[in-house]
């Protein structure tokens, strides 16, 4: 797969504000046909979604995939639980991470890799309020520096 095109469909911007992302993993997702068509049209929302491991299998919860407008009876529940597809060794690594205190699995983005729908999962640790304030201050400082650099001719 040398020339595989990647097209990002949705990003979870809230995750980067609410959590420190330690590591990220790629997972496939089990979908029905109308869900794939809806995702290709951009009808997916990751805002309050999270992933969990139950009985050795990985699942994603609260990922909203809008019903496909031409799907009629084949449409599924928009918030149904969906299975994520990963190798056993990767799932075991994730189990090791989330058994540590304070770690959780958050979907960071949904994208097309060739013709396949993939989910980028992040191992995340929650930020405290002062961490969020510090991140906002750093971002504002970087923006000010960039603004000053544009104004000067070196």
mmCIF file of the C-alpha atoms, coordinates in Angstrom:
data_MODEL
# 
_entry.id   MODEL 
# 
loop_
_atom_site.group_PDB 
_atom_site.id 
_atom_site.type_symbol 
_atom_site.label_atom_id 
_atom_site.label_alt_id 
_atom_site.label_comp_id 
_atom_site.label_asym_id 
_atom_site.label_entity_id 
_atom_site.label_seq_id 
_atom_site.pdbx_PDB_ins_code 
_atom_site.Cartn_x 
_atom_site.Cartn_y 
_atom_site.Cartn_z 
_atom_site.occupancy 
_atom_site.B_iso_or_equiv 
_atom_site.pdbx_formal_charge 
_atom_site.auth_seq_id 
_atom_site.auth_comp_id 
_atom_site.auth_asym_id 
_atom_site.auth_atom_id 
_atom_site.pdbx_PDB_model_num 
ATOM 1   C CA . UNK A 1 1   ? 0.000   0.000  0.000  1.00 0.00 ? 1   UNK A CA 1 
ATOM 2   C CA . UNK A 1 2   ? 2.504   2.584  -1.120 1.00 0.00 ? 2   UNK A CA 1 
ATOM 3   C CA . UNK A 1 3   ? 0.158   5.222  -2.535 1.00 0.00 ? 3   UNK A CA 1 
ATOM 4   C CA . UNK A 1 4   ? -2.796  5.127  -0.173 1.00 0.00 ? 4   UNK A CA 1 
ATOM 5   C CA . UNK A 1 5   ? -4.699  8.382  0.057  1.00 0.00 ? 5   UNK A CA 1 
ATOM 6   C CA . UNK A 1 6   ? -5.821  9.625  3.455  1.00 0.00 ? 6   UNK A CA 1 
ATOM 7   C CA . UNK A 1 7   ? -8.886  11.836 3.722  1.00 0.00 ? 7   UNK A CA 1 
ATOM 8   C CA . UNK A 1 8   ? -9.862  13.071 7.179  1.00 0.00 ? 8   UNK A CA 1 
ATOM 9   C CA . UNK A 1 9   ? -13.631 13.043 7.677  1.00 0.00 ? 9   UNK A CA 1 
ATOM 10  C CA . UNK A 1 10  ? -13.956 14.228 11.300 1.00 0.00 ? 10  UNK A CA 1 
ATOM 11  C CA . UNK A 1 11  ? -11.632 15.331 14.113 1.00 0.00 ? 11  UNK A CA 1 
ATOM 12  C CA . UNK A 1 12  ? -12.293 15.408 17.830 1.00 0.00 ? 12  UNK A CA 1 
ATOM 13  C CA . UNK A 1 13  ? -10.964 18.895 18.653 1.00 0.00 ? 13  UNK A CA 1 
ATOM 14  C CA . UNK A 1 14  ? -12.404 18.741 22.162 1.00 0.00 ? 14  UNK A CA 1 
ATOM 15  C CA . UNK A 1 15  ? -10.176 15.744 22.966 1.00 0.00 ? 15  UNK A CA 1 
ATOM 16  C CA . UNK A 1 16  ? -6.991  17.764 22.506 1.00 0.00 ? 16  UNK A CA 1 
ATOM 17  C CA . UNK A 1 17  ? -8.342  20.452 24.836 1.00 0.00 ? 17  UNK A CA 1 
ATOM 18  C CA . UNK A 1 18  ? -9.630  18.080 27.523 1.00 0.00 ? 18  UNK A CA 1 
ATOM 19  C CA . UNK A 1 19  ? -6.846  15.449 27.534 1.00 0.00 ? 19  UNK A CA 1 
ATOM 20  C CA . UNK A 1 20  ? -3.112  14.877 27.230 1.00 0.00 ? 20  UNK A CA 1 
ATOM 21  C CA . UNK A 1 21  ? -2.716  12.391 24.353 1.00 0.00 ? 21  UNK A CA 1 
ATOM 22  C CA . UNK A 1 22  ? 0.007   9.885  25.276 1.00 0.00 ? 22  UNK A CA 1 
ATOM 23  C CA . UNK A 1 23  ? -0.065  7.606  22.216 1.00 0.00 ? 23  UNK A CA 1 
ATOM 24  C CA . UNK A 1 24  ? -2.311  6.997  19.233 1.00 0.00 ? 24  UNK A CA 1 
ATOM 25  C CA . UNK A 1 25  ? -3.370  3.837  17.413 1.00 0.00 ? 25  UNK A CA 1 
ATOM 26  C CA . UNK A 1 26  ? -5.167  3.092  14.156 1.00 0.00 ? 26  UNK A CA 1 
ATOM 27  C CA . UNK A 1 27  ? -8.231  0.840  14.232 1.00 0.00 ? 27  UNK A CA 1 
ATOM 28  C CA . UNK A 1 28  ? -10.724 -0.356 11.682 1.00 0.00 ? 28  UNK A CA 1 
ATOM 29  C CA . UNK A 1 29  ? -14.416 -0.022 12.445 1.00 0.00 ? 29  UNK A CA 1 
ATOM 30  C CA . UNK A 1 30  ? -17.297 -2.404 11.822 1.00 0.00 ? 30  UNK A CA 1 
ATOM 31  C CA . UNK A 1 31  ? -20.012 -0.523 9.902  1.00 0.00 ? 31  UNK A CA 1 
ATOM 32  C CA . UNK A 1 32  ? -23.096 -1.224 7.812  1.00 0.00 ? 32  UNK A CA 1 
ATOM 33  C CA . UNK A 1 33  ? -23.322 -0.040 4.187  1.00 0.00 ? 33  UNK A CA 1 
ATOM 34  C CA . UNK A 1 34  ? -25.480 3.012  4.840  1.00 0.00 ? 34  UNK A CA 1 
ATOM 35  C CA . UNK A 1 35  ? -23.154 4.094  7.676  1.00 0.00 ? 35  UNK A CA 1 
ATOM 36  C CA . UNK A 1 36  ? -20.179 4.043  5.309  1.00 0.00 ? 36  UNK A CA 1 
ATOM 37  C CA . UNK A 1 37  ? -22.085 6.198  2.809  1.00 0.00 ? 37  UNK A CA 1 
ATOM 38  C CA . UNK A 1 38  ? -23.033 8.646  5.551  1.00 0.00 ? 38  UNK A CA 1 
ATOM 39  C CA . UNK A 1 39  ? -19.399 8.863  6.744  1.00 0.00 ? 39  UNK A CA 1 
ATOM 40  C CA . UNK A 1 40  ? -18.223 9.537  3.187  1.00 0.00 ? 40  UNK A CA 1 
ATOM 41  C CA . UNK A 1 41  ? -20.691 12.460 3.138  1.00 0.00 ? 41  UNK A CA 1 
ATOM 42  C CA . UNK A 1 42  ? -19.179 13.775 6.399  1.00 0.00 ? 42  UNK A CA 1 
ATOM 43  C CA . UNK A 1 43  ? -22.049 12.726 8.660  1.00 0.00 ? 43  UNK A CA 1 
ATOM 44  C CA . UNK A 1 44  ? -20.022 11.691 11.712 1.00 0.00 ? 44  UNK A CA 1 
ATOM 45  C CA . UNK A 1 45  ? -19.534 13.438 15.071 1.00 0.00 ? 45  UNK A CA 1 
ATOM 46  C CA . UNK A 1 46  ? -16.919 12.396 17.666 1.00 0.00 ? 46  UNK A CA 1 
ATOM 47  C CA . UNK A 1 47  ? -17.702 15.043 20.286 1.00 0.00 ? 47  UNK A CA 1 
ATOM 48  C CA . UNK A 1 48  ? -18.706 12.879 23.281 1.00 0.00 ? 48  UNK A CA 1 
ATOM 49  C CA . UNK A 1 49  ? -17.433 9.531  22.059 1.00 0.00 ? 49  UNK A CA 1 
ATOM 50  C CA . UNK A 1 50  ? -15.108 7.173  23.912 1.00 0.00 ? 50  UNK A CA 1 
ATOM 51  C CA . UNK A 1 51  ? -13.789 3.638  23.508 1.00 0.00 ? 51  UNK A CA 1 
ATOM 52  C CA . UNK A 1 52  ? -13.672 0.748  25.964 1.00 0.00 ? 52  UNK A CA 1 
ATOM 53  C CA . UNK A 1 53  ? -12.524 -2.857 26.048 1.00 0.00 ? 53  UNK A CA 1 
ATOM 54  C CA . UNK A 1 54  ? -15.087 -5.491 27.058 1.00 0.00 ? 54  UNK A CA 1 
ATOM 55  C CA . UNK A 1 55  ? -14.327 -9.221 27.131 1.00 0.00 ? 55  UNK A CA 1 
ATOM 56  C CA . UNK A 1 56  ? -11.200 -8.710 25.025 1.00 0.00 ? 56  UNK A CA 1 
ATOM 57  C CA . UNK A 1 57  ? -12.997 -6.720 22.300 1.00 0.00 ? 57  UNK A CA 1 
ATOM 58  C CA . UNK A 1 58  ? -12.727 -3.015 21.575 1.00 0.00 ? 58  UNK A CA 1 
ATOM 59  C CA . UNK A 1 59  ? -15.908 -0.928 21.208 1.00 0.00 ? 59  UNK A CA 1 
ATOM 60  C CA . UNK A 1 60  ? -16.648 2.740  20.528 1.00 0.00 ? 60  UNK A CA 1 
ATOM 61  C CA . UNK A 1 61  ? -19.584 4.446  22.270 1.00 0.00 ? 61  UNK A CA 1 
ATOM 62  C CA . UNK A 1 62  ? -21.528 7.649  21.497 1.00 0.00 ? 62  UNK A CA 1 
ATOM 63  C CA . UNK A 1 63  ? -20.023 8.085  18.023 1.00 0.00 ? 63  UNK A CA 1 
ATOM 64  C CA . UNK A 1 64  ? -22.876 9.742  16.146 1.00 0.00 ? 64  UNK A CA 1 
ATOM 65  C CA . UNK A 1 65  ? -23.185 8.682  12.503 1.00 0.00 ? 65  UNK A CA 1 
ATOM 66  C CA . UNK A 1 66  ? -26.091 10.496 10.863 1.00 0.00 ? 66  UNK A CA 1 
ATOM 67  C CA . UNK A 1 67  ? -28.653 8.320  9.064  1.00 0.00 ? 67  UNK A CA 1 
ATOM 68  C CA . UNK A 1 68  ? -28.029 8.168  5.306  1.00 0.00 ? 68  UNK A CA 1 
ATOM 69  C CA . UNK A 1 69  ? -30.765 10.241 3.637  1.00 0.00 ? 69  UNK A CA 1 
ATOM 70  C CA . UNK A 1 70  ? -31.384 7.638  0.893  1.00 0.00 ? 70  UNK A CA 1 
ATOM 71  C CA . UNK A 1 71  ? -31.068 4.655  3.221  1.00 0.00 ? 71  UNK A CA 1 
ATOM 72  C CA . UNK A 1 72  ? -34.706 4.043  4.257  1.00 0.00 ? 72  UNK A CA 1 
ATOM 73  C CA . UNK A 1 73  ? -35.079 0.760  6.243  1.00 0.00 ? 73  UNK A CA 1 
ATOM 74  C CA . UNK A 1 74  ? -31.366 -0.080 6.116  1.00 0.00 ? 74  UNK A CA 1 
ATOM 75  C CA . UNK A 1 75  ? -30.358 2.826  8.373  1.00 0.00 ? 75  UNK A CA 1 
ATOM 76  C CA . UNK A 1 76  ? -29.031 1.907  11.818 1.00 0.00 ? 76  UNK A CA 1 
ATOM 77  C CA . UNK A 1 77  ? -29.334 3.718  15.145 1.00 0.00 ? 77  UNK A CA 1 
ATOM 78  C CA . UNK A 1 78  ? -27.023 6.779  14.939 1.00 0.00 ? 78  UNK A CA 1 
ATOM 79  C CA . UNK A 1 79  ? -25.539 6.221  18.425 1.00 0.00 ? 79  UNK A CA 1 
ATOM 80  C CA . UNK A 1 80  ? -25.248 2.422  18.421 1.00 0.00 ? 80  UNK A CA 1 
ATOM 81  C CA . UNK A 1 81  ? -22.152 0.745  19.866 1.00 0.00 ? 81  UNK A CA 1 
ATOM 82  C CA . UNK A 1 82  ? -19.688 -0.205 17.121 1.00 0.00 ? 82  UNK A CA 1 
ATOM 83  C CA . UNK A 1 83  ? -16.847 -2.713 17.243 1.00 0.00 ? 83  UNK A CA 1 
ATOM 84  C CA . UNK A 1 84  ? -13.316 -1.517 16.528 1.00 0.00 ? 84  UNK A CA 1 
ATOM 85  C CA . UNK A 1 85  ? -10.943 -3.880 14.770 1.00 0.00 ? 85  UNK A CA 1 
ATOM 86  C CA . UNK A 1 86  ? -7.362  -4.240 16.025 1.00 0.00 ? 86  UNK A CA 1 
ATOM 87  C CA . UNK A 1 87  ? -4.797  -6.998 16.394 1.00 0.00 ? 87  UNK A CA 1 
ATOM 88  C CA . UNK A 1 88  ? -4.796  -8.898 19.689 1.00 0.00 ? 88  UNK A CA 1 
ATOM 89  C CA . UNK A 1 89  ? -1.318  -7.601 20.624 1.00 0.00 ? 89  UNK A CA 1 
ATOM 90  C CA . UNK A 1 90  ? -2.423  -3.989 20.177 1.00 0.00 ? 90  UNK A CA 1 
ATOM 91  C CA . UNK A 1 91  ? -5.559  -4.582 22.267 1.00 0.00 ? 91  UNK A CA 1 
ATOM 92  C CA . UNK A 1 92  ? -3.393  -6.112 25.020 1.00 0.00 ? 92  UNK A CA 1 
ATOM 93  C CA . UNK A 1 93  ? -1.167  -3.016 24.910 1.00 0.00 ? 93  UNK A CA 1 
ATOM 94  C CA . UNK A 1 94  ? -4.275  -0.814 25.273 1.00 0.00 ? 94  UNK A CA 1 
ATOM 95  C CA . UNK A 1 95  ? -5.455  -2.921 28.229 1.00 0.00 ? 95  UNK A CA 1 
ATOM 96  C CA . UNK A 1 96  ? -2.094  -2.262 29.906 1.00 0.00 ? 96  UNK A CA 1 
ATOM 97  C CA . UNK A 1 97  ? -2.501  1.475  29.375 1.00 0.00 ? 97  UNK A CA 1 
ATOM 98  C CA . UNK A 1 98  ? -6.068  1.827  30.635 1.00 0.00 ? 98  UNK A CA 1 
ATOM 99  C CA . UNK A 1 99  ? -5.417  -0.247 33.746 1.00 0.00 ? 99  UNK A CA 1 
ATOM 100 C CA . UNK A 1 100 ? -3.124  2.580  34.846 1.00 0.00 ? 100 UNK A CA 1 
ATOM 101 C CA . UNK A 1 101 ? -4.960  5.204  36.870 1.00 0.00 ? 101 UNK A CA 1 
ATOM 102 C CA . UNK A 1 102 ? -6.450  8.073  34.908 1.00 0.00 ? 102 UNK A CA 1 
ATOM 103 C CA . UNK A 1 103 ? -6.053  6.752  31.342 1.00 0.00 ? 103 UNK A CA 1 
ATOM 104 C CA . UNK A 1 104 ? -8.915  6.382  28.877 1.00 0.00 ? 104 UNK A CA 1 
ATOM 105 C CA . UNK A 1 105 ? -9.391  5.705  25.149 1.00 0.00 ? 105 UNK A CA 1 
ATOM 106 C CA . UNK A 1 106 ? -10.684 8.576  23.031 1.00 0.00 ? 106 UNK A CA 1 
ATOM 107 C CA . UNK A 1 107 ? -11.394 8.543  19.266 1.00 0.00 ? 107 UNK A CA 1 
ATOM 108 C CA . UNK A 1 108 ? -9.301  11.399 17.816 1.00 0.00 ? 108 UNK A CA 1 
ATOM 109 C CA . UNK A 1 109 ? -10.343 11.256 14.173 1.00 0.00 ? 109 UNK A CA 1 
ATOM 110 C CA . UNK A 1 110 ? -12.201 9.285  11.525 1.00 0.00 ? 110 UNK A CA 1 
ATOM 111 C CA . UNK A 1 111 ? -10.613 9.088  8.094  1.00 0.00 ? 111 UNK A CA 1 
ATOM 112 C CA . UNK A 1 112 ? -10.635 7.164  4.837  1.00 0.00 ? 112 UNK A CA 1 
ATOM 113 C CA . UNK A 1 113 ? -7.512  5.151  4.062  1.00 0.00 ? 113 UNK A CA 1 
ATOM 114 C CA . UNK A 1 114 ? -8.016  4.133  0.480  1.00 0.00 ? 114 UNK A CA 1 
ATOM 115 C CA . UNK A 1 115 ? -11.544 2.733  0.529  1.00 0.00 ? 115 UNK A CA 1 
ATOM 116 C CA . UNK A 1 116 ? -11.471 1.730  4.222  1.00 0.00 ? 116 UNK A CA 1 
ATOM 117 C CA . UNK A 1 117 ? -12.864 3.735  7.132  1.00 0.00 ? 117 UNK A CA 1 
ATOM 118 C CA . UNK A 1 118 ? -10.342 4.009  9.978  1.00 0.00 ? 118 UNK A CA 1 
ATOM 119 C CA . UNK A 1 119 ? -10.486 5.494  13.474 1.00 0.00 ? 119 UNK A CA 1 
ATOM 120 C CA . UNK A 1 120 ? -7.478  7.024  15.211 1.00 0.00 ? 120 UNK A CA 1 
ATOM 121 C CA . UNK A 1 121 ? -7.652  6.158  18.917 1.00 0.00 ? 121 UNK A CA 1 
ATOM 122 C CA . UNK A 1 122 ? -5.700  8.084  21.516 1.00 0.00 ? 122 UNK A CA 1 
ATOM 123 C CA . UNK A 1 123 ? -4.620  6.900  24.943 1.00 0.00 ? 123 UNK A CA 1 
ATOM 124 C CA . UNK A 1 124 ? -5.494  9.981  26.967 1.00 0.00 ? 124 UNK A CA 1 
ATOM 125 C CA . UNK A 1 125 ? -5.089  11.334 30.474 1.00 0.00 ? 125 UNK A CA 1 
ATOM 126 C CA . UNK A 1 126 ? -7.458  14.055 31.661 1.00 0.00 ? 126 UNK A CA 1 
ATOM 127 C CA . UNK A 1 127 ? -6.223  17.633 32.071 1.00 0.00 ? 127 UNK A CA 1 
ATOM 128 C CA . UNK A 1 128 ? -6.849  19.700 35.169 1.00 0.00 ? 128 UNK A CA 1 
ATOM 129 C CA . UNK A 1 129 ? -8.255  23.222 34.857 1.00 0.00 ? 129 UNK A CA 1 
ATOM 130 C CA . UNK A 1 130 ? -4.832  24.837 35.354 1.00 0.00 ? 130 UNK A CA 1 
ATOM 131 C CA . UNK A 1 131 ? -3.396  22.644 32.557 1.00 0.00 ? 131 UNK A CA 1 
ATOM 132 C CA . UNK A 1 132 ? -6.097  23.884 30.183 1.00 0.00 ? 132 UNK A CA 1 
ATOM 133 C CA . UNK A 1 133 ? -5.360  27.503 31.130 1.00 0.00 ? 133 UNK A CA 1 
ATOM 134 C CA . UNK A 1 134 ? -1.634  26.929 30.541 1.00 0.00 ? 134 UNK A CA 1 
ATOM 135 C CA . UNK A 1 135 ? -2.320  25.411 27.097 1.00 0.00 ? 135 UNK A CA 1 
ATOM 136 C CA . UNK A 1 136 ? -4.514  28.391 26.142 1.00 0.00 ? 136 UNK A CA 1 
ATOM 137 C CA . UNK A 1 137 ? -1.823  30.836 27.307 1.00 0.00 ? 137 UNK A CA 1 
ATOM 138 C CA . UNK A 1 138 ? 0.853   29.008 25.267 1.00 0.00 ? 138 UNK A CA 1 
ATOM 139 C CA . UNK A 1 139 ? -1.336  29.031 22.170 1.00 0.00 ? 139 UNK A CA 1 
ATOM 140 C CA . UNK A 1 140 ? -2.012  32.769 22.545 1.00 0.00 ? 140 UNK A CA 1 
ATOM 141 C CA . UNK A 1 141 ? 1.700   33.491 23.017 1.00 0.00 ? 141 UNK A CA 1 
ATOM 142 C CA . UNK A 1 142 ? 2.563   31.502 19.863 1.00 0.00 ? 142 UNK A CA 1 
ATOM 143 C CA . UNK A 1 143 ? -0.098  33.401 17.931 1.00 0.00 ? 143 UNK A CA 1 
ATOM 144 C CA . UNK A 1 144 ? 1.355   36.743 19.134 1.00 0.00 ? 144 UNK A CA 1 
ATOM 145 C CA . UNK A 1 145 ? 4.883   35.670 18.138 1.00 0.00 ? 145 UNK A CA 1 
ATOM 146 C CA . UNK A 1 146 ? 3.694   34.652 14.673 1.00 0.00 ? 146 UNK A CA 1 
ATOM 147 C CA . UNK A 1 147 ? 1.842   37.944 14.284 1.00 0.00 ? 147 UNK A CA 1 
ATOM 148 C CA . UNK A 1 148 ? 4.996   39.913 15.216 1.00 0.00 ? 148 UNK A CA 1 
ATOM 149 C CA . UNK A 1 149 ? 7.179   37.840 12.878 1.00 0.00 ? 149 UNK A CA 1 
ATOM 150 C CA . UNK A 1 150 ? 4.860   38.542 9.942  1.00 0.00 ? 150 UNK A CA 1 
ATOM 151 C CA . UNK A 1 151 ? 5.043   42.280 10.563 1.00 0.00 ? 151 UNK A CA 1 
ATOM 152 C CA . UNK A 1 152 ? 8.859   42.457 10.543 1.00 0.00 ? 152 UNK A CA 1 
ATOM 153 C CA . UNK A 1 153 ? 11.078  42.240 7.450  1.00 0.00 ? 153 UNK A CA 1 
ATOM 154 C CA . UNK A 1 154 ? 14.391  40.498 8.160  1.00 0.00 ? 154 UNK A CA 1 
# 
